[in-house]
Amino acid sequence: MVIMLNYHKTGHDLLPMLIDLLEDHDIAVKPDDWDRDSFNWGHTRGMSYKWNDASSSPQMECPTYEDFKHKGVTGLSNARLPMLVSVMNPIMACDDMATRWGAAAPPRVAQMLRDPYATVISAYLYHSQSPTPEDWVHDYKPCFHPPGEGDRAWRESQNASAFVTAQLQIPPEAVVAAVKLHNDLFGKHAEDYYSALTELSKEEAVRMEAARYFAFFPVDTDHECECGCGGGRGDLLRMAAGVNPLKQQFRSQVFLMEDWVAGNSTKDSTIRRLIRLVCGKGTCTPDVVQQVAHTFVKRESTKMSQVNPHVTHMVHGKEERAELEEVLKKDVVLGPLLDYTRCIITDGGKIGKECCYGKPDGKC
């Protein structure tokens, strides 16, 4: 099995296309009736951690082979080709994932990630479009205070935040400060999130959006949540937390969004790297690899000239993005968090050895 992970702004349209491309060329198969959004570990109750109803605290547990079977991924053991399973926005950062996987063959993992600065800038430019492609920005309001001790969704979100923060060796107060920044900036224009994005100065709006990527608020509960619905999911913390554990425990590779949209030679080498990971020790012949790579590069080159609301670089150039990155880098709360997660995600550094929170550029 090949697990393909992605997060918000790391390949919403790209990942399904890649899976279809690999299936069309008989390199891999995908489960029938599979919806990546229905399997959001760390997004909905009981998927990134198991609850003991007799206890007020959850035991964090990352996905296992049995979890995939339970959620409807069938035919794993007798599939003729590697099976591709896409999962959006997971927390896969546990130290015992390989041990708990069981007797089944360990998965190969493709992590579809993106540079943290580029992620939050793209999110800001995307969500603030007129009209915005996302309806939730008209409804979302951050959590200014805990909804109440009895709110299980709130406790889930805060336990998830504490878990990934500890795994990343980030001081908890750094994330608390980011959430406060997000709430404070939103509070300057509290009508709705879209109004805040479009009516704050762009320097304030991009900081507000960046801070949201470090916030864990309740989402997708069985009842209408009081705040946070559809908003803070801690995407950058989820992304960064999984990089080191997945590489250490499984055959896992990071595929940066920047490489998928680079020049043709980089696109070609990136798709070839993905094919090799998916094939494993299989029989992907050089001719098949060449054909798939050629098809992908040609298709992506054509798409670059087409209008797509998910693709903001066609409207907002490098100079504007560089200015927004400088704003974020100078922020005393966001700069250290973005630099540190960049060291882990983009540079592939090891936590505590090459990447250290609070150090210049997040590097030890």
N, C-alpha and C positions, 0 to 999 in steps of 0.2 A: 504494500500500500504506500502511496505517496500522498502526504498531507500537504496541501498548499494553503498557506496562511496569508491573509491580507487584512489590512486595517483601513480606516477611513483615509482617503486621499493617497492610497498606495496601489491603486489599480482596480478601481470599481468596474470599469469596462474591459480592462485588459485581461484580467484573470479568466473570466468565462470564455473569452476568445481564445486564449492559450489552451485551455482545456479542450475546447472543441477542435482546435487545430491538431492537437496530439491524438485525439480520438479519430479524427477524419483520416489521419495517416497511419492508423493501426499501430500506434505506439503505446497507447494506454486506453483504458475505458473509464467511464464514470458511472456511479450508481444510478439506478433508475429513480426518478422522482425525488431527486436530491435538491434541497434548498439550503444553500450555505447560510442564509440568514436565520434558518430555524435551528441552527446548531451553534449559537453564539456563546461559546464558553466565556464565563466572566461577564456575560451580558444579561443572562436570565438566571433565574433561581436554580440552584442545585447542579450547575454544570461545571463551574470552576471550583466548587467546593461542595462537600456533602454536609447536610445539616442533621444534627442529632436533636430532635425536638425536645429532649430532656435537658439540653444544654443551651445556654444563651450564646455560645460561640461556635462557629463552624470549624471543621477540620479541612484545611485547604487540600484539595486533591486535583491534580491535573488529569486530563483525559487518558483513558486506557483503551486497549483493543476492545474490551467488552463494552465500553461506553459507545464506541462506534457501531458495534453490532446492535446494541440496544436502541440506538437512534435511527436504525433503518439501513445501515450499510451492510448489505448482504452479499454473499458470494466472494468474500475476501479470500478464502482459502483455496477456492478452485477457479478463480478468474484466470483466463488464458493470458491476459496481459496485466501489467501493473494497474491498480485501480487508483484513480485520482479522486481525492476527497477535499473539497475546498471548505475552509472554515474562516469566518470573518470575526475579527476582533477578539481572539482568544487570549487567555492567560495560560501560557505553557512555559512555566518558569520553575517548576518543582524540581527538587534535587533527586527525587526518586522515580522519575518518569520511566526510565529504562527498567528498573527493578519491578515496578508495578505493571509494566506492559504485559507481562506474562510470557507464556511459551510461544505465542505467535511471533512470526518474523517481525523484527523491529521495522518501523516505518522509515521511509526517507522523507525529509521535510524540506520544502521550498518556502523560504520566508520572503514574502513580497513586502519590502520595506521602503522607506524613503528618508532622505536627509531631514532631520527634525525641523530645521529652519524652513526648508522648502515645503514641508508638510503643512505647517501652520500658516505660512504666507499664502499657499495655494488655497487652503481652507477659507481664509479671510476673503480672498479675491473671488472665490467661488460662491460663498454664501451671501456676499454683499452685492451680487449682480442684480440688475433691474430689468425684468423681474427676477427674483431669486428662484433657482430651480428646486429649492427645498421648502416644503410647507412648514416643517417643524420650527423653523426660525421665527415664525409668527406666534408660536405658542410657548416656546421654551422660556422658563425663568429659572435662574440658579437657586440653589438652596442657601438662604441666608442664615439659617439655624436648623438644628436637627428637628425633623418633624415630630419626634417623640420617641421615648425609649421602646415603646411597643411596636414601632414601625420596623418590621423585619427587613424590608427592602433597604431601608437606610442602614441598618446594621450590616447587611450583606455588602453594600457598596463600601462602607468604611473598613470592613475587614479585608476586602479585596485591595483597597488602597494601602492599608498597613502591610499586607503581604508583599506586594510588588516593591514598595518603598524599602522594606527590609532586605529583599533580595538584591536590590540595586545599591544598597548601602548609602542611601540618601537620608539625611536627617529629616525626621517627620515634619519639623517646623518649616522646612523649605517648601514642602507641598502645601502645608497650611497657608503659607504666605502667598503662594500662587493662587489658591482658591480665593483668598481674601482680595487679592488684586482683581481677579475676575469679577467678584461680586461688587467691589467698590466701583469699578468702571461701569458695570451694568447699572448700578444704582444711580449713576448720573443721568440716566435716561431709561427709566424703568418701565416704559410702556410695553415694549416687547423687544426681543433680541434683534430682530431685523432692523428696527428703528435705531437701536443702539449701534449696530454695525454701520449704518449709513449716515447717522447724524452726529456721532462722535467724530473727532478729528481722525484721520487715517492712522496717526501714530497711536492714539488711544484705542481705536477699534482693533488694530492688529495685535496689540498687547492683550486686549480682552479675549480675543479669539485664541491666541497662543496659550494663555493661562487656562482656558477651558480644557486644553489637551492634557493637563495634569490633574484635573478634577474628577473625582468619582462621585457621581450623584445617582440616586435610584432611577432605574429605567426598566421598562417592560415588566411591571409587576402585575399581579392578578387583579389588583384594584387600581383605581386612578391615583397615581402618586401625587403628593402635594407639591413637589418641586423637582426640578432636575430632569423631568421627563424628556427623553430625546436629546439630552444635552451632554453633560460631562461624563466621559467614559474612560478618561485616563489613557487615551490611545498611545501617547508617546511612552508612558511608563510600561504599558503592556508590551509594546514593541521591544523596547530596550531590555526588559526583564527576561525575555525569552531567548535572546541571541546567544549568550554564553551557555546556559543549560542545554539548549537543543544541540549546539555544536559538540558539547562534551559527551552527550548521551546517545545521540543518533547520528546518522549520516545526514547532515543538514547544511544547506548553503543559503546565503543571503543574496537576494536579487533586488538591487536598488532600482527604484522607479527612474532615476536619472539615467541609468544605462539603457532602459527600454526606449527612451525617447531621444537618445543621443544620435550620433551619426550612424550611417549604415554599417560600418565596420564593427562598431560597438554593439549595435543591435544584433548583428550576425553572431558575434562571439557569445553574447548573452543567451540567445535562444539555443545555441549549441550546448552551452553549459547546462541549461535546463533539460535538454533532451538527454544528455549523458546521465544526469541525476535520475531522471524518470526511468530510463532504461536499466540502470544498475548494471548488472552483469548479463543483461539480456542481449538480444540479437538485433540491435539497431544498426543496420548496415550503413556504410559511408554514403551510399546513394540516397537512402531515406533521410539521413541527417541533412545532407545537402539540399534535398528537395524541400524539407520542412523549413529550413533556414531561409531559403530563397523565397518561399511563399510568404513567410512572416515579414521579411524585410520589405518586400514589394507591397504587401498589404498595408503595413504601417506607414510607408512613405506616401501612399495614396491618402491615408487617413489624415495625415498632417495638414493637408490643404482643405479639409472639411470642417465645417463649424460644429462644435460639440461643447455644450455648456460645462462639461467636466474638464475640458482642456482650456485653461486660462492663459497659457503662455502666448497664445496667438493674439491676445488683446493687451496683455500687460508684459512689457519687455524686461530685459535683464537689468536695466538701470533702475527701474521702479522697484523691482524685487530686491536689488542690492541696498537701496535706501531703506526699505522696510526691514531687511535683515540687520542693518546697522542700528535701527531703532530698538530691535529686540535684544541685540547683543549688549547694548548699553544699559538695559534695564537690570537693576541690581537683583531682582527676584528671578526673572526669566532667563537672563544671560547665562548664569551658571548651570541651570537645568538644561537648557538647550545645548550648551557646549558639551556637557557631560554625556547626554544621550547621543549627541552627534559622534562623540568618540567611540561609543559602543556600537551604534547602528551603522554609521557611515564608514568609520575607520576600522571596525571589527576588533576593537581593543578589549582586553580582558579587565573585568572589574577588579579594582584594587591593585592591579599590577601595571596596567597601561592607562587605565581611565580612573580618575579620582575626582569625586565631586568637590567643587570649590577651588580647584587648582586652575591655573591659566589654561584656557581652551579645554578644560575638563580632563587634562592629561597629567599623569603622575610625574 
